[in-house]
Amino acid sequence: MTTVPQMPKSWRLESKPHKFCPGCGHGLVLKALGEVIDELGIQDRVAFGCDIGCSLLAWDFFNVDTVQTHHGRTTPVMTGLKRANPDIVCIAYMGDGGGYAIGSQHLVNAAARNERITAILVNNCNYAMTGGQMAPTTLPGMKTETTPYGRDVEQTGYPTQGPEMVAAITREGAYVARGTIANLKQLKSYLKKALENQMAGNGFSFVEALSTCPTNWRTNAKDTWAFVEKEMPKYFKVGEIKNPAVKEGE
Amino acid sequence: MVEKPVQEEKRVFMTGNEVVAWAALAAKADIMYGYPITPQNEIMHYWTRMAPKYGKKFLQTEDELSAGFTTLGGVLAGKKAFTATAGPGNTLMQEPMSMAEMMRIPSVVIIQQRGGPSTATVIYSQQEVTMTTYGGNGEGFRIVYSTASHQDVFDYTIKAFNTAWKYRFPTFVLGDGYQAKMRESLTIYDPEDRGIELLEPEPFFGKQAVNGEKQPLHIRNTYNTEEELYEVLSRYMDEYMKVAPEIVEYHQFDCDDAEIVVVSHGVVSRAAKGAVQELRKEGYKVGYFRPITLRPFPAEQLRAVADKTKTLLFVESAFGQLAKLAQQAIFGSTVGVENLFKPGVGVTSEEIVARVKAMV
């Protein structure tokens, strides 16, 4: 008897097994997202945009309308789509380099304009597709290909606190949270609320997901998990930062 | 029922930027995405004043990258979406338009050329020819109309939407700061009243499910292997070459017996026209050739002219950007070549007349 792994209905089975490295967190984020799409029953209404970098491997991941864009430009493509057809549920899926470096102006301004889209940013502390260079999210002291002696914050500054930045520049209606693949149930609830917030027409919805990159971290399974579960949250606090569904004082 | 923007044909006297806004409305454009840069700003100014009356939308973006990519998003939604830019903004616009080429997204971009390189001047030039025809990392799978008058600006802005949606290549209307800012008389009209069919856009994304089944669309611009990319690009090139002859436009006169043919495009071609007419009156055997599409280029047509005349005189407000396109197109011709290049400044009929007389 063969056992069929449980996969979300919105997943595209022809493209499975997926192309991410073993141990990569993208698959888990996309599984949580797929389950949320299923639960909300929006598979026919979703447009999924992915960035350049590892996230582009998701270009044929779902059975939903999908566009793979340029590095950093997923947010404006989804913005333009949403502006032209507000009935489409728009998801901009990107990495930390795409969202916080080359496309940071788009993230900042889409947030400031309270675009009714959902941006999901996978934070794995490095540029993984290009071979493990320093990203805006590389932790202080962390070794990468461009910080071989460890990230020197005197030279390169401190890691970008993305959700905190987005929370600071958004007003009423925005949803902002940081989840982690180390707590999938919680991450899934954030993704669901981020999509519901868009569908309610409230405003910009942003979820950062702490994730893993054993290939470039050069870590075994145990150390990989320890890093995402223990080290990353020391710098990147997990939790909801803004939720319009929760009124102040409640 | 919202009234048509242009109820009946009428003569008007307006700036070229205002003409673009009227033409986009007449072409039933749905949404404009834009970022301020001189000399195209008033396209947005007029669009934002008029568009809401007709249920049209506008988004001011954070830069030209975003203006271009949001335009692509608008097209994916199945809307006639467009943007406008100039100079350094055109440089940034090449990134989204290279994605449009790769993914065959029928986007429309109005370029009002300004001086270059860099910030240069906000006024005028013809220095964005190379970039608009072959910018971006790729093969120039795009269509570029070079306008010479406000009537052209109106006609070709309308046409650009049809061309883009018919052939699925990004389409540019290449004007300049003089055409943008100058007031001139023209006739505006509703294209359908003139029997011009306006192609209906269709959605890439957000299509309704048929019989409860939805076939989702997956589009990408990245490929895994060289061969995979080669296959796609070979197909695009075949398609481009196949449709190029029906897209190509040009204007020529007095070339049959001409010893010198003045080759120019855009607003400079007006000076060339005046010069050729004046020289003819004085008995000089001079002809006129103007490519209207710079990409695809009217190569065969110019080659036919080159084969009959002695010398081509290239005149442009750039250091040979048109001449480069033209000479590549007529490679192998033994025609003589002379140049009157004035990068970043206008060219008068008198200058062309004097130059031709000096050549004879």
Interface residues (C-beta under 8 A of the other chain):
Chain A: Q43 D44 R45 A47 I52 L56 W59 D60 F62 N63 V64 D65 T66 V67 Q68 T69 H70 R73 P76 V77 M78 T79 G80 L81 K82 R83 A84 N85 D87 I88 Q105 H106 V108 N109
Chain B: D30 I31 Y33 K57 L59 T61 E62 D63 L65 S66 F69 T70 T71 L72 G73 G74 L76 A77 G78 K79 A81 E95 P96 M99 M103 P203 F204 F205 G206 K207 A209 K214 P216 L217 H218 I219 R220 N221 T222
